[in-house]
Each structure stands twice: as C-alpha cells, then as structure tokens.
Amino acid sequence: MSERILIVDDDEALRDSLGMFLAAEGFDVILADGAVKALELLEAAPVDLVLCDLRMPGTDGLELLPQIHMRLPGVTVLMMSAYGSADLAIEAMQRGAYDYLAKPFQPSEVLLAIRKARERERLRRANALLQRDVDRVVGARPIVAASEAMIRVLELVERAAEYKATILLTGESGTGKEVLARALHAQSGRRNESFVALNCGAIPEALLESELFGHSKGAFTGADRARRGLFVEASGGTLFLDEVGEMPLALQVKLLRVLQEEEVRPVGETKARKVDVRVLAATARNLQQEVAEGRFREDLFYRLNVLHIEVPALRDRREDIPLLVDHFVEQSGRDLGKPIRGVADDALARLTSYAWPGNVRELENVIERAVILVDSDRITLRELPRTVTDSKTQGDSPEPGNLCLKRARRKFEADHILRALEATDGNRTHAARLLEISHRALLYKIKEYGLREREG
C-alpha cells in the first residue's frame, strides 16, 4: 500500500526537495507551508505519517502536535528543527511526537526514521492483537472437529490460510463462518495485522460505500471529516465481508473493481490508494441462485468464489455437540461465577438430538441460559427451554438398544484417541498434546479402552 505522508514546513526549498525524494521512494506525499494548511489537508484526507517543522510563523510545530492527534489519533509524527537541543526533543516527544530530526539532515536519515516508525507501528499493532484474549483470534466460540464434516473443513482452512486468494464461506446462520474466517487469518502470514469484519446487511445502503472505501471531508451531507474506510484499515491484514449476498448491485461493481485493481478511491476523491488486503466473504444465501435471479453479479461471484468452504449445520455434525456443550458450560460458569460440573445424561441426550435451527450460536445461548437458571452443580432438563425438551428427535434415530450415553461417550473418546495416534504416527507424547491431556492420562485411557493393538 502507498503510504501517505504530510510534510509541514515553511521552508519551500526543503519542503519540495524532501517531498520529491519521498515520492521517488514510493510514498504519496502532500505538502503544507504551515499549520493552517496542514489542518485543512488533514480534514480533507487522512495520512499515515506527518513530518513537521518545529519552528514556523504563527502556530509552531509544538502547538500543532496536539491538533494533529485530535484529528488523527495515533498517527506517527516526526518533528524537524534547525534549533536542535535535548530539551526541545524531549518536549516534542512528551507532546506525542515519535522522533526528532535535527536539521540539516540527509534524506536517507529521514527514510531511516520513517522505517523505524513504520516498524514501531507494526509492533504496536501486533502487541495489541496479542494482548487480546486468545478466543478473540478465532472468535468467541471454539472450533470443534470431532465430526468428519468439520475435520474436512479445518483441513481446507489449514491448507488455504497461507494464500491470499479470496475465500467464500457459506452455510446457515450461526454455523461459525466468522469463527473460521478468524482462524484463516490467525493461521496466515497476516496474523499480526488487523482482522476487520463488516456485516454488509447491517449497514444502510447509503453508508456502505463510505464504510468500505472511505470518504473525504464534505463528500456528502454529514461528512464533517475524512474517513479512511475499512479497506484501508485492513490493509496488510484481512477484511471479512459477512452477509456479502446482501450487498446492493451498484456497490458490487465497485467491490469487484477493488478486488481486481487492489486499490480504493474514497467517496469524494479523484485519486485512488493502493491496498493490500486479503478478502474473506461469507453468506447464508445461495449465491448461484442469486446470480441466476439477477440479484448478484456473476463476475463478482466467481471473483469471491476462488475457494469455497461450506460450513455444515450443527445437526449434520452431532458428534461435536457434547464437546461444544462442555466448552460452553465451562465458559458460562466461569463468566457468571458459577462452578458447574456438567450436564445430566438425559439433558445431554436431548441437546444432542435437537435439530438446532440456530446452530452453534443457538446452542451457546441455551447453555448460558441454563447456567443462569441452574441451582445445583449440574444442568438438568429443567434448565433447558421447552423448544429443546419438547422437540422430536431430529435426523436418523438410533435403535433403542444403542441409546446408552456412557457407551456412546466411550466410543467417541476411543475413536478420538485413535485419530490423534494416527495423526502422530503412534507417538503418544505428541498425541497427548493434541488431545490436551497429560501423557499419563493418555496411557490410562489406551489401557482402559484396549487400544494397544489398534495403534499402528
């Protein structure tokens, strides 16, 4: 992405020569001869870095610094001055400058200072991501892959993560498409950069273009200041377009152009900006049908659908339900300060047989409600909503003789252990790590389930 730099200096010769040097280095440079012009330019369009002279007629650099940060919080500012002193440098940095350059300087010194500032910003953003809860990386819900359907999905995620190709995630609402999008980002080389998500169906059509591409000051009524837009915010990282099927046709054309040209033009501006964004899209709609009925552009569909990942509904991966239940019970118990040991067998059987039209999101809400209502250390049928307890068993019903929950749990656990051993070529230490249990616990379970002869 071409970074935009504002140079503020009343020395025309220095301002122009420095501007030409940085432009030749690939930066998008704008120039101001003083504070008034600088503030006008900042109102019209955001910048990535400011090079500002300390001593200028009227409002000097030290007075201008807080006004710059008021308009663009967090923007990097490098101060320049021929009146170099340690006290001035300290004061400038106390007021928010990143560095101080004493005039006269070589252009290479400025370039080095910019590179240092860029690296500082990259580390700051990476540290901010690392400080978030680990769940933030892959979403609020876990990724459970006991079922063959989800294992295949996660294998696709792992293989596709490192590539920049656009990916279309499809599936019913609540299946965890955003969770998988976050996993794709977290496993990619962009993991230390921003993950930006937008629900295309939640933004009014009149504002969606500005939200995506940004706008200049005065571009439309109410645009009292410039806005970067989410493509610029996500540059270097990942932009997740949820419910992309809700996007208006007129905007689909502009999105297609951005994906093809890798540049955006904010509303009200004539100049485009290069962006480096990995785009992931998701929808609960059948986009091929939408294309056939004229509600979605065919060329955009093929541009988004470079790789298609279909996320299965929860009713189609029932093996995952007990693990999801365990996770949500632990999570809600911790969040609500209620130590819950688990779920009664009959309640778990009902949870497993329910159709879950709202998928994983509905299951999470049901468990949170149950944890709030329960008076003991175990969730029972009494705490489950009637929609769950009164529903008929969905899908293929097991034979009455095969309904023993303990037997089903043992079979599931044994199969899961075998899968871990196969994945690690029989290495029990590595398998224990995959299963997130101790080596001793794994040896005990191998003996308990008689798995010794089946390892190889």
C-alpha positions as CSV (number, residue, x, y, z in Angstrom):
1,M,0.0,0.0,0.0
2,S,1.3,3.5,-0.8
3,E,1.6,5.3,2.5
4,R,0.5,9.0,2.6
5,I,2.9,11.5,4.2
6,L,2.2,15.1,5.1
7,I,5.2,17.4,5.1
8,V,4.7,20.7,7.1
9,D,7.5,23.2,6.7
10,D,7.6,26.9,5.9
11,D,11.0,26.4,4.0
12,E,9.8,25.9,0.5
13,A,13.1,24.6,-0.9
14,L,13.4,21.9,1.8
15,R,9.7,21.1,1.7
16,D,9.8,20.5,-2.1
17,S,13.1,18.6,-2.2
18,L,12.1,16.3,0.7
19,G,8.7,15.8,-1.0
20,M,10.3,14.8,-4.3
21,F,12.7,12.4,-2.6
22,L,9.9,10.6,-0.7
23,A,7.7,10.5,-3.7
24,A,10.5,8.8,-5.6
25,E,10.7,6.3,-2.7
26,G,7.1,5.3,-3.4
27,F,5.2,7.5,-0.9
28,D,2.1,9.5,-1.6
29,V,3.3,13.0,-0.5
30,I,1.2,16.1,0.3
31,L,2.7,19.4,1.3
32,A,1.8,22.3,3.7
33,D,3.6,25.6,4.3
34,G,2.2,25.9,7.8
35,A,-0.3,24.8,10.5
36,V,-3.4,26.3,8.8
37,K,-2.8,24.5,5.5
38,A,-1.8,21.3,7.4
39,L,-5.1,21.2,9.3
40,E,-7.0,21.8,6.1
41,L,-5.3,18.8,4.4
42,L,-5.9,16.6,7.4
43,E,-9.6,17.4,7.4
44,A,-9.8,16.6,3.7
45,A,-7.9,13.2,3.8
46,P,-6.2,11.1,6.4
47,V,-2.5,10.5,6.3
48,D,-0.2,7.7,7.7
49,L,2.7,9.9,8.9
50,V,3.5,13.6,9.4
51,L,6.9,15.3,9.0
52,C,6.5,18.7,10.8
53,D,8.9,21.6,11.3
54,L,9.3,22.8,14.9
55,R,9.7,26.5,14.3
56,M,7.2,28.1,11.9
57,P,5.5,31.5,11.7
58,G,2.2,31.6,13.6
59,T,1.3,28.2,15.1
60,D,4.6,26.3,15.6
61,G,5.1,22.6,15.5
62,L,4.7,22.0,19.2
63,E,1.3,23.8,19.2
64,L,0.3,21.9,16.1
65,L,1.1,18.5,17.5
66,P,-2.0,18.1,19.8
67,Q,-4.2,19.4,17.0
68,I,-2.9,16.7,14.6
69,H,-3.5,14.0,17.2
70,M,-7.0,15.4,17.9
71,R,-7.9,14.9,14.2
72,L,-5.9,11.6,13.7
73,P,-5.4,9.8,17.0
74,G,-2.3,7.6,17.0
75,V,-0.8,9.0,13.7
76,T,3.0,9.0,13.7
77,V,4.6,12.5,13.8
78,L,8.3,13.2,13.2
79,M,9.5,16.7,14.2
80,M,12.2,18.6,12.4
81,S,14.2,21.6,13.5
82,A,17.4,23.5,12.9
83,Y,17.3,24.6,16.6
84,G,18.3,21.2,17.9
85,S,18.5,20.7,21.6
86,A,17.8,17.8,24.0
87,D,15.1,19.8,25.8
88,L,13.2,20.5,22.6
89,A,13.4,16.9,21.6
90,I,12.1,15.7,24.9
91,E,9.3,18.3,24.9
92,A,8.3,17.3,21.4
93,M,8.1,13.6,22.3
94,Q,6.3,14.4,25.5
95,R,3.6,16.0,23.4
96,G,3.2,13.0,21.2
97,A,6.0,13.1,18.5
98,Y,7.6,9.8,17.7
99,D,11.1,11.1,16.9
100,Y,13.1,14.3,16.4
101,L,15.3,15.1,13.4
102,A,17.9,17.8,13.7
103,K,18.5,19.9,10.5
104,P,20.4,19.8,8.3
105,F,19.9,16.1,7.7
106,Q,20.4,13.7,4.8
107,P,17.3,12.3,3.0
108,S,18.5,8.8,4.0
109,E,18.2,9.8,7.7
110,V,14.5,10.7,7.1
111,L,13.9,7.5,5.3
112,L,15.5,5.5,8.2
113,A,13.4,7.4,10.7
114,I,10.2,6.6,8.7
115,R,11.2,2.9,8.5
116,K,11.8,2.8,12.3
117,A,8.4,4.5,12.8
118,R,6.7,2.0,10.5
119,E,8.3,-0.9,12.4
120,R,7.2,0.6,15.7
121,E,3.6,0.8,14.4
122,R,3.7,-2.7,13.2
123,L,4.9,-4.0,16.6
124,R,2.4,-1.8,18.4
125,R,-0.5,-3.4,16.3
126,A,0.9,-6.9,16.8
127,N,1.2,-6.3,20.6
128,A,-2.4,-5.1,20.7
129,L,-3.5,-8.3,19.0
130,L,-1.5,-10.4,21.4
131,Q,-3.0,-8.7,24.4
132,R,-6.5,-9.7,23.4
133,D,-8.0,-12.9,24.8
134,V,-6.9,-15.9,22.7
135,D,-10.6,-16.6,21.8
136,R,-10.6,-13.2,20.0
137,V,-8.3,-14.7,17.4
138,V,-10.7,-17.4,16.4
139,G,-13.9,-16.0,17.6
140,A,-16.0,-16.3,20.7
141,R,-16.8,-19.9,20.0
142,P,-14.4,-22.8,19.8
143,I,-13.7,-24.8,16.7
144,V,-14.7,-28.4,17.4
145,A,-13.7,-31.1,14.9
146,A,-14.8,-34.5,16.1
147,S,-17.0,-35.0,13.1
148,E,-15.6,-35.9,9.7
149,A,-17.5,-32.9,8.2
150,M,-15.7,-30.4,10.4
151,I,-12.4,-32.1,10.1
152,R,-12.6,-31.7,6.3
153,V,-13.5,-28.0,6.8
154,L,-10.5,-27.4,9.1
155,E,-8.2,-29.2,6.7
156,L,-9.3,-26.8,4.0
157,V,-8.7,-23.9,6.3
158,E,-5.2,-25.0,7.2
159,R,-4.3,-25.5,3.5
160,A,-5.8,-22.2,2.4
161,A,-4.6,-20.0,5.2
162,E,-1.2,-19.0,3.7
163,Y,-2.6,-18.0,0.3
164,K,-4.0,-14.5,-0.4
165,A,-6.8,-15.9,-2.6
166,T,-10.4,-14.8,-1.7
167,I,-12.5,-17.5,0.1
168,L,-16.2,-17.8,0.1
169,L,-17.6,-19.3,3.3
170,T,-21.2,-20.5,3.0
171,G,-23.6,-22.1,5.5
172,E,-26.6,-21.4,7.6
173,S,-26.7,-18.5,10.1
174,G,-24.9,-19.4,13.3
175,T,-22.7,-22.2,12.0
176,G,-19.5,-20.3,12.8
177,K,-18.4,-18.7,9.5
178,E,-16.8,-15.8,11.2
179,V,-15.0,-18.2,13.6
180,L,-13.5,-19.9,10.6
181,A,-12.6,-16.6,8.9
182,R,-10.7,-15.6,12.1
183,A,-9.0,-19.0,12.1
184,L,-7.9,-18.4,8.4
185,H,-6.5,-15.0,9.5
186,A,-4.8,-16.4,12.6
187,Q,-3.0,-19.2,10.7
188,S,-1.9,-16.9,7.9
189,G,1.2,-14.7,7.5
190,R,-1.1,-11.7,8.2
191,R,-1.8,-12.9,11.7
192,N,-0.1,-9.9,13.3
193,E,-2.0,-7.4,11.3
194,S,-5.6,-6.3,11.5
195,F,-8.7,-8.5,11.1
196,V,-11.6,-6.2,10.2
197,A,-15.1,-7.6,10.0
198,L,-18.2,-5.9,8.4
199,N,-21.8,-7.2,8.2
200,C,-22.9,-6.0,4.8
201,G,-26.5,-6.4,5.7
202,A,-26.3,-4.3,8.9
203,I,-25.2,-1.0,7.2
204,P,-27.7,1.2,5.3
205,E,-27.0,1.1,1.6
206,A,-26.3,4.9,1.6
207,L,-23.4,4.5,4.1
208,L,-22.0,1.1,3.0
209,E,-19.7,2.6,0.2
210,S,-18.2,5.1,2.6
211,E,-17.8,2.4,5.3
212,L,-15.9,0.2,2.9
213,F,-13.9,2.7,0.8
214,G,-13.8,5.9,3.0
215,H,-14.7,9.4,2.1
216,S,-13.2,12.9,2.0
217,K,-14.4,15.8,4.1
218,G,-17.6,17.3,2.6
219,A,-18.2,14.3,0.2
220,F,-21.8,14.2,1.3
221,T,-24.1,15.7,3.9
222,G,-22.8,14.9,7.3
223,A,-19.2,14.1,6.2
224,D,-17.6,16.7,8.5
225,R,-14.3,14.9,8.5
226,A,-12.3,12.5,6.3
227,R,-12.7,8.7,6.9
228,R,-10.2,6.0,5.9
229,G,-12.6,3.2,5.2
230,L,-12.3,-0.5,6.1
231,F,-10.2,-1.5,3.1
232,V,-7.5,0.9,4.3
233,E,-7.9,0.0,7.9
234,A,-7.4,-3.7,7.0
235,S,-4.5,-3.1,4.6
236,G,-1.8,-5.6,5.3
237,G,-4.3,-7.8,7.1
238,T,-7.7,-9.4,6.4
239,L,-11.1,-7.9,5.6
240,F,-14.1,-10.2,6.3
241,L,-17.3,-9.3,4.5
242,D,-20.1,-11.1,6.2
243,E,-23.5,-11.5,4.5
244,V,-21.9,-10.4,1.2
245,G,-25.1,-11.5,-0.5
246,E,-26.9,-8.5,1.0
247,M,-24.7,-6.1,-0.9
248,P,-26.6,-3.8,-3.4
249,L,-25.8,-4.4,-7.1
250,A,-24.4,-0.9,-7.6
251,L,-21.8,-1.5,-4.9
252,Q,-21.0,-4.9,-6.1
253,V,-19.5,-3.3,-9.2
254,K,-17.2,-1.2,-7.1
255,L,-16.2,-4.1,-4.9
256,L,-15.3,-6.1,-7.9
257,R,-13.1,-3.3,-9.2
258,V,-11.3,-3.1,-5.8
259,L,-10.6,-6.8,-5.8
260,Q,-9.3,-6.7,-9.4
261,E,-7.2,-3.5,-9.1
262,E,-6.2,-3.7,-5.4
263,E,-6.9,0.0,-5.0
264,V,-9.7,2.1,-3.5
265,R,-11.0,5.5,-4.2
266,P,-12.7,7.2,-1.3
267,V,-16.0,8.9,-1.9
268,G,-15.4,12.5,-3.0
269,E,-11.7,11.9,-4.0
270,T,-10.3,11.6,-7.5
271,K,-7.1,9.7,-6.6
272,A,-7.1,6.0,-5.7
273,R,-5.0,4.4,-3.0
274,K,-3.3,1.0,-3.3
275,V,-4.3,-1.5,-0.6
276,D,-3.0,-5.0,0.3
277,V,-6.0,-6.8,1.7
278,R,-6.9,-10.5,1.9
279,V,-10.7,-10.6,1.5
280,L,-12.8,-13.4,3.0
281,A,-16.6,-13.3,2.3
282,A,-19.5,-15.2,3.9
283,T,-23.2,-15.7,3.2
284,A,-26.1,-17.7,4.2
285,R,-27.7,-17.2,0.8
286,N,-27.3,-19.5,-2.3
287,L,-25.3,-17.1,-4.4
288,Q,-25.5,-19.2,-7.5
289,Q,-29.3,-18.9,-7.3
290,E,-29.0,-15.1,-6.6
291,V,-26.9,-14.8,-9.7
292,A,-29.5,-16.7,-11.8
293,E,-32.2,-14.4,-10.5
294,G,-30.2,-11.2,-11.2
295,R,-29.6,-10.2,-7.6
296,F,-25.8,-10.9,-7.5
297,R,-23.2,-10.2,-10.2
298,E,-21.8,-13.4,-11.8
299,D,-18.3,-11.9,-12.2
300,L,-18.2,-10.9,-8.6
301,F,-19.4,-14.4,-7.5
302,Y,-16.5,-16.0,-9.4
303,R,-14.0,-13.5,-8.0
304,L,-15.1,-14.2,-4.5
305,N,-15.5,-18.0,-5.0
306,V,-11.8,-18.8,-5.7
307,L,-12.1,-21.3,-2.9
308,H,-15.4,-22.4,-1.5
309,I,-15.8,-23.7,2.1
310,E,-19.2,-25.0,3.0
311,V,-19.7,-24.9,6.8
312,P,-22.0,-27.8,7.9
313,A,-25.1,-27.2,10.1
314,L,-24.8,-28.4,13.7
315,R,-27.5,-31.1,13.1
316,D,-25.1,-32.5,10.4
317,R,-22.2,-32.9,12.9
318,R,-23.8,-34.1,16.1
319,E,-20.6,-35.7,17.2
320,D,-19.4,-32.2,18.0
321,I,-22.3,-31.3,20.3
322,P,-21.0,-32.9,23.5
323,L,-17.7,-31.1,23.2
324,L,-19.4,-27.8,22.4
325,V,-21.7,-28.3,25.4
326,D,-18.7,-29.0,27.7
327,H,-16.9,-25.8,26.4
328,F,-19.9,-23.6,26.8
329,V,-20.7,-24.9,30.3
330,E,-17.2,-24.2,31.4
331,Q,-17.1,-20.8,29.7
332,S,-20.5,-19.6,31.0
333,G,-19.8,-21.0,34.5
334,R,-16.5,-19.0,34.6
335,D,-18.1,-15.8,33.2
336,L,-21.0,-16.0,35.6
337,G,-19.1,-17.1,38.6
338,K,-21.0,-20.4,38.9
339,P,-18.9,-23.6,39.1
340,I,-20.9,-26.1,37.1
341,R,-19.7,-29.7,36.9
342,G,-21.5,-30.6,33.7
343,V,-24.8,-31.7,32.2
344,A,-27.0,-34.6,33.2
345,D,-27.1,-37.6,30.8
346,D,-30.8,-37.2,29.9
347,A,-30.2,-33.4,29.3
348,L,-27.2,-34.1,27.1
349,A,-29.1,-36.7,25.1
350,R,-31.8,-34.1,24.4
351,L,-29.3,-31.5,23.4
352,T,-27.6,-34.0,21.1
353,S,-30.9,-35.0,19.4
354,Y,-32.3,-31.5,18.9
355,A,-32.3,-30.0,15.4
356,W,-30.6,-26.7,16.3
357,P,-32.0,-24.4,13.6
358,G,-29.9,-21.6,15.0
359,N,-26.8,-23.8,15.0
360,V,-23.8,-23.2,17.3
361,R,-25.0,-19.7,18.3
362,E,-28.3,-21.1,19.5
363,L,-26.5,-23.9,21.5
364,E,-24.3,-21.3,23.2
365,N,-27.3,-19.2,24.2
366,V,-29.2,-22.2,25.5
367,I,-26.2,-23.3,27.7
368,E,-25.7,-19.7,29.0
369,R,-29.4,-19.6,29.9
370,A,-29.2,-22.9,31.7
371,V,-26.2,-21.9,33.7
372,I,-28.0,-18.8,34.8
373,L,-31.1,-20.8,35.9
374,V,-29.4,-23.9,37.5
375,D,-29.4,-24.1,41.3
376,S,-27.1,-27.1,41.6
377,D,-23.7,-28.0,40.0
378,R,-25.2,-29.9,37.1
379,I,-27.6,-28.8,34.3
380,T,-30.7,-30.9,34.0
381,L,-33.7,-31.0,31.7
382,R,-35.4,-28.4,34.0
383,E,-33.0,-25.7,32.9
384,L,-33.4,-26.3,29.1
385,P,-36.0,-24.4,27.1
386,R,-39.2,-26.1,26.0
387,T,-38.2,-25.7,22.4
388,V,-35.4,-28.2,23.2
389,T,-37.1,-30.6,25.6
390,D,-40.4,-30.9,23.8
391,S,-38.9,-31.3,20.3
392,K,-38.9,-34.6,18.5
393,T,-35.6,-36.3,17.8
394,Q,-34.3,-35.0,14.5
395,G,-32.3,-36.8,11.9
396,D,-31.6,-40.5,12.0
397,S,-32.9,-42.1,15.2
398,P,-30.6,-44.7,16.8
399,E,-32.0,-48.1,17.7
400,P,-33.4,-48.2,21.3
401,G,-30.6,-50.7,22.3
402,N,-27.9,-48.2,21.2
403,L,-29.1,-45.2,23.3
404,C,-26.6,-45.8,26.2
405,L,-24.9,-42.5,26.6
406,K,-21.9,-43.9,28.5
407,R,-21.2,-46.4,25.7
408,A,-21.5,-43.6,23.1
409,R,-19.1,-41.4,25.1
410,R,-16.6,-44.2,25.4
411,K,-16.8,-45.0,21.7
412,F,-16.4,-41.3,20.8
413,E,-13.4,-40.9,23.1
414,A,-11.7,-44.1,21.9
415,D,-12.2,-43.0,18.2
416,H,-10.8,-39.6,19.0
417,I,-7.7,-41.0,20.7
418,L,-7.1,-43.3,17.8
419,R,-7.4,-40.4,15.4
420,A,-4.7,-38.5,17.4
421,L,-2.4,-41.5,17.5
422,E,-2.8,-41.9,13.7
423,A,-2.0,-38.2,13.2
424,T,1.2,-38.5,15.2
425,D,2.3,-41.9,13.8
426,G,1.7,-43.6,17.2
427,N,3.8,-41.0,19.2
428,R,1.9,-40.9,22.5
429,T,3.6,-37.8,23.8
430,H,2.6,-35.8,20.7
431,A,-0.9,-37.4,20.7
432,A,-1.4,-36.3,24.4
433,R,-0.5,-32.7,23.4
434,L,-3.1,-32.8,20.5
435,L,-5.7,-34.1,22.9
436,E,-4.7,-31.6,25.6
437,I,-4.4,-34.2,28.3
438,S,-1.4,-35.5,30.2
439,H,0.8,-38.3,28.9
440,R,-0.2,-40.4,32.0
441,A,-4.0,-39.8,31.3
442,L,-3.5,-40.9,27.7
443,L,-1.7,-44.2,28.8
444,Y,-4.6,-44.9,31.2
445,K,-7.2,-44.4,28.5
446,I,-5.3,-46.5,26.0
447,K,-5.3,-49.3,28.6
448,E,-8.9,-48.7,29.6
449,Y,-10.3,-48.9,26.1
450,G,-7.9,-51.7,24.9
451,L,-6.4,-49.6,22.2
452,R,-2.9,-51.1,22.3
453,E,-3.3,-53.4,19.3
454,R,-5.0,-50.7,17.2
455,E,-2.4,-48.0,17.4
456,G,-0.5,-49.0,14.3
